[in-house]
């Protein structure tokens, strides 16, 4: 699978929330303490805040077909 990495943009918020909610619902409890995640509006604000921060970033992995397949927040 070919994947490229780019900075997240506010338009990614809906997909990122759906991805996090799916992962949070898994029985193994991957990374998230419970099944709640930010709302799409909160995720959009989070992305904008990281865009303004000089030492932080939210990057996404995008498959060849354009589907977001991963995320990484760096602060």
C-alpha positions, 0 to 999 in steps of 0.5 A, spaced: 500 500 500 502 506 498 501 511 503 503 519 503 504 523 510 501 530 510 499 535 515 492 535 517 487 540 515 480 542 518 476 538 513 479 532 515 476 533 522 469 528 520 474 522 518 479 523 524 473 523 529 470 517 525 477 513 525 478 515 533 471 512 535 472 506 531 478 505 534 475 506 541 470 501 540 474 496 539 474 491 545 482 491 546 482 499 548 487 501 544 490 508 546 483 511 548 481 510 555 473 510 553 469 510 547 468 518 547 472 522 542 472 529 541 466 532 536 467 534 529 467 541 531 472 540 537 476 536 532 476 542 527 478 547 533 484 542 535 487 542 528 486 549 527 490 550 534 495 545 532 496 549 525 498 555 529 503 552 534 510 553 532 512 546 535 506 542 534 503 538 528 497 533 527 499 529 521 495 524 517 497 518 513 493 518 506 492 511 502 493 512 494 486 512 493 485 518 498 483 515 504 485 517 511 488 511 514 492 514 520 494 520 524 499 522 529 499 528 534 506 531 535 507 536 541 
